[in-house]
Amino acid sequence: MNRHIYIAYKKARRKFSLKVYLLLAFWLILALVQWLVVSLVQAIRDVFRVHYYISVATFLLSIFLFSLFLFFEKLRYNRAVALLISFIIVELQIVALFTLVSRTHWAELLLYFSICAMLISVYIIIGSCLPRKMDLTLHIAFLFILAFLFLLVAVFFLMIQLLVAEVWRDIHNFGYILVEVPISITMLFFVMYHAQTINGGRFAEMRLHDYCLGSLILFHDFLIIYWLTFYWQLISGVVTPKDWTLLSTLWDRNDRKMLRPDYDDRSIDDYSDGILTKPIYREHGTQMSLVTLDEPKFVLTQDFGDDRETESLNDPNWKVEWLSRENRNNYGKRSKNG
């Protein structure tokens, strides 16, 4: 009798796990398709570059609904209601990322999406295959202590990089690795933990009617890891065409509207490997001729005063100032060598 009950339980658990992973795959495909559409269609990109608050509002609403879904179990008992709420939560999170997606190239988006999806899949398999003596659901205290330590590391280096000018100067973009890696490792540990609660046979496991919740949790695990890659998508641009990068990351600091300048060939050749490949803000030390979105062409000029006194590195615009001087020096060296 006990054996029949165990076999029935295993079948139900496998069916539950299959539902969770199929839903997760559906959420990921749904997200990828919409993000690619935003990245490829210029008109949609323009909307979300300017109206960033749409993404902020949808993100906050998604978090609110997800909180209700987590804390009010009755919402998860009805299959139709659970699926509808899950779809709304996922769709809101997809829209919440449109502001960042509109600033990255479609190939860059696809590359990092594939890497993150592969990481999630691999760690789901690893978590499912771990022996019972490595039951993360039983040793959850150890997992939270580890997550706390990694969080300390990430927050410390984040503040150091943001507020200490010398750190940015010495380690440049690679300082972000000290923020991204601890958070990503923490989330991958939780992916293994969640995989064990989904697959069952452990100290703690999800209820068999909570397949929508399981898919949402794994989807948000993926989102956290994927969000962190946008730094590299926008700053490094491994597979982004150089001219596309130049046209995608120039801000008007006064009204926070994203400009879409159409550089002529001379400005691209002169400045393609300098400050313009990075997100920059207009500030009083760098004179730039800017245009509205309706003007198709303009020439970007820079006038750096050599006799100006060096401003304090505590100035919020110190990064722009430093990158501007670096670009000027590099351009001067190229001119002399030429």
HURA-V901560 format. One record per residue. RES is the residue in three letters. SS is DSSP state (2 for helix, 1 for strand, 0 for the rest). OMEGA is omega in radians with two decimals (NA if undefined). Layout:
RES|SS|OMEGA  RES|SS|OMEGA
This chain:
MET|0|3.13  ASN|2|3.14  ARG|2|3.12  HIS|2|3.10  ILE|2|-3.13  TYR|2|3.14  ILE|2|3.11  ALA|2|3.12  TYR|2|-3.12  LYS|2|3.11  LYS|2|3.13  ALA|2|3.14  ARG|2|3.10  ARG|2|3.10  LYS|2|3.10  PHE|2|3.14  SER|2|3.13  LEU|2|3.11  LYS|2|-3.13  VAL|2|-3.06  TYR|2|3.06  LEU|2|3.08  LEU|2|3.11  LEU|2|3.11  ALA|2|3.11  PHE|2|3.11  TRP|2|-3.10  LEU|2|3.11  ILE|2|3.10  LEU|2|3.14  ALA|2|-3.09  LEU|2|-3.13  VAL|2|-3.11  GLN|2|3.11  TRP|2|3.11  LEU|2|3.11  VAL|2|3.12  VAL|2|-3.11  SER|2|-3.05  LEU|2|-3.07  VAL|0|-3.05  GLN|2|-3.09  ALA|2|3.12  ILE|2|3.11  ARG|2|-3.11  ASP|2|-3.12  VAL|2|-3.04  PHE|2|2.99  ARG|2|-3.11  VAL|2|-3.05  HIS|0|-3.11  TYR|0|-3.08  TYR|2|3.04  ILE|2|3.13  SER|2|3.12  VAL|2|-3.12  ALA|2|-3.13  THR|2|3.10  PHE|2|3.14  LEU|2|3.11  LEU|2|3.11  SER|2|3.11  ILE|2|3.12  PHE|2|3.14  LEU|2|3.12  PHE|2|3.09  SER|2|3.08  LEU|2|-3.13  PHE|2|3.13  LEU|2|-2.97  PHE|2|-3.14  PHE|0|-3.02  GLU|0|-3.13  LYS|2|3.11  LEU|2|-3.08  ARG|2|-3.10  TYR|2|3.12  ASN|0|-3.03  ARG|2|-3.10  ALA|2|3.13  VAL|2|-3.14  ALA|2|3.13  LEU|2|-3.14  LEU|2|3.14  ILE|2|3.12  SER|2|3.12  PHE|2|3.14  ILE|2|3.14  ILE|2|-3.13  VAL|2|-3.12  GLU|2|3.10  LEU|2|3.10  GLN|2|3.09  ILE|2|3.13  VAL|2|-3.13  ALA|2|-3.12  LEU|0|-3.09  PHE|2|-3.13  THR|2|3.10  LEU|2|-3.13  VAL|2|-3.13  SER|0|-3.11  ARG|0|-3.12  THR|0|3.12  HIS|0|-3.05  TRP|2|-3.14  ALA|2|3.10  GLU|2|3.13  LEU|2|-3.10  LEU|2|-3.14  LEU|2|-3.09  TYR|2|3.05  PHE|2|-3.14  SER|2|3.13  ILE|2|-3.12  CYS|2|3.11  ALA|2|3.11  MET|2|3.11  LEU|2|3.12  ILE|2|-3.12  SER|2|-3.11  VAL|2|-3.09  TYR|2|2.97  ILE|2|3.12  ILE|2|3.14  ILE|2|3.13  GLY|2|-3.14  SER|2|-3.06  CYS|2|3.14  LEU|0|3.13  PRO|0|-3.07  ARG|2|3.13  LYS|2|3.04  MET|2|3.13  ASP|0|-3.12  LEU|0|3.11  THR|0|3.09  LEU|0|-3.10  HIS|0|-3.09  ILE|2|3.13  ALA|2|3.10  PHE|2|-3.14  LEU|2|3.13  PHE|2|3.07  ILE|2|3.11  LEU|2|3.12  ALA|2|3.12  PHE|2|3.13  LEU|2|3.11  PHE|2|3.09  LEU|2|3.07  LEU|2|-3.14  VAL|2|-3.08  ALA|2|-3.10  VAL|2|-3.14  PHE|2|-3.09  PHE|2|3.05  LEU|2|-3.14  MET|2|3.10  ILE|2|-3.11  GLN|2|-3.11  LEU|2|-2.93  LEU|2|-3.11  VAL|0|-3.04  ALA|2|-3.09  GLU|2|3.13  VAL|2|3.10  TRP|2|-3.10  ARG|2|-3.04  ASP|2|-3.05  ILE|2|3.03  HIS|2|-3.04  ASN|2|-3.02  PHE|2|3.06  GLY|2|3.12  TYR|2|3.10  ILE|2|-3.14  LEU|2|3.05  VAL|2|-3.04  GLU|2|-3.04  VAL|2|3.12  PRO|2|-3.14  ILE|2|-3.13  SER|2|3.11  ILE|2|3.10  THR|2|-3.12  MET|2|3.12  LEU|2|3.02  PHE|2|3.12  PHE|2|3.03  VAL|2|3.09  MET|2|3.11  TYR|2|-3.13  HIS|2|3.09  ALA|2|3.12  GLN|2|3.10  THR|2|3.13  ILE|2|-3.07  ASN|2|3.06  GLY|0|-3.11  GLY|0|-3.12  ARG|0|-3.13  PHE|0|3.11  ALA|0|-3.14  GLU|0|3.14  MET|0|3.04  ARG|0|-3.02  LEU|0|3.11  HIS|0|-3.03  ASP|0|-3.12  TYR|2|3.07  CYS|2|3.12  LEU|2|3.13  GLY|2|3.14  SER|2|3.12  LEU|2|-3.14  ILE|2|3.12  LEU|2|3.10  PHE|2|3.11  HIS|2|2.99  ASP|2|3.10  PHE|2|-3.09  LEU|2|-3.10  ILE|2|3.12  ILE|2|-3.09  TYR|2|3.09  TRP|2|-3.06  LEU|2|-3.12  THR|0|-3.09  PHE|2|3.03  TYR|2|-3.13  TRP|2|3.12  GLN|2|-3.07  LEU|2|-3.06  ILE|2|-3.06  SER|0|3.12  GLY|0|-3.06  VAL|0|-3.10  VAL|0|3.14  THR|0|3.07  PRO|0|-3.05  LYS|2|-3.12  ASP|2|3.10  TRP|2|3.12  THR|2|-3.13  LEU|2|-3.06  LEU|0|-2.94  SER|0|-2.95  THR|0|3.09  LEU|1|-3.05  TRP|1|2.89  ASP|1|-3.02  ARG|0|-3.06  ASN|0|-3.11  ASP|0|3.09  ARG|0|3.10  LYS|1|3.10  MET|1|3.09  LEU|1|3.09  ARG|0|-3.09  PRO|0|3.07  ASP|0|-3.04  TYR|1|2.96  ASP|0|-3.01  ASP|2|-3.10  ARG|2|-3.11  SER|2|3.11  ILE|2|-3.12  ASP|2|-3.04  ASP|2|-2.94  TYR|2|-3.00  SER|0|-3.09  ASP|0|-3.07  GLY|0|-3.01  ILE|2|-3.05  LEU|2|3.07  THR|2|3.14  LYS|0|3.07  PRO|0|-3.11  ILE|1|3.11  TYR|0|3.02  ARG|0|3.06  GLU|0|-2.88  HIS|0|-3.12  GLY|0|-3.12  THR|0|-3.10  GLN|0|3.13  MET|0|3.04  SER|0|-3.05  LEU|0|-3.12  VAL|0|3.02  THR|0|-3.10  LEU|0|-3.09  ASP|0|-3.09  GLU|0|-3.01  PRO|0|-3.02  LYS|0|2.95  PHE|1|3.11  VAL|0|-3.12  LEU|0|3.11  THR|0|3.12  GLN|0|-3.13  ASP|0|-3.09  PHE|0|-3.13  GLY|0|-3.13  ASP|0|-3.07  ASP|0|3.11  ARG|0|3.08  GLU|0|3.14  THR|0|-3.13  GLU|0|3.14  SER|0|3.10  LEU|0|3.06  ASN|0|3.08  ASP|0|3.13  PRO|0|-3.10  ASN|0|-3.08  TRP|2|-3.11  LYS|2|3.12  VAL|2|-3.13  GLU|2|-3.11  TRP|2|3.12  LEU|2|3.13  SER|2|3.13  ARG|2|3.13  GLU|2|3.14  ASN|2|-3.14  ARG|2|-3.13  ASN|2|3.13  ASN|2|3.14  TYR|2|3.10  GLY|2|3.12  LYS|2|3.13  ARG|2|-3.13  SER|2|-3.14  LYS|2|3.14  ASN|2|3.13  GLY|0|NA
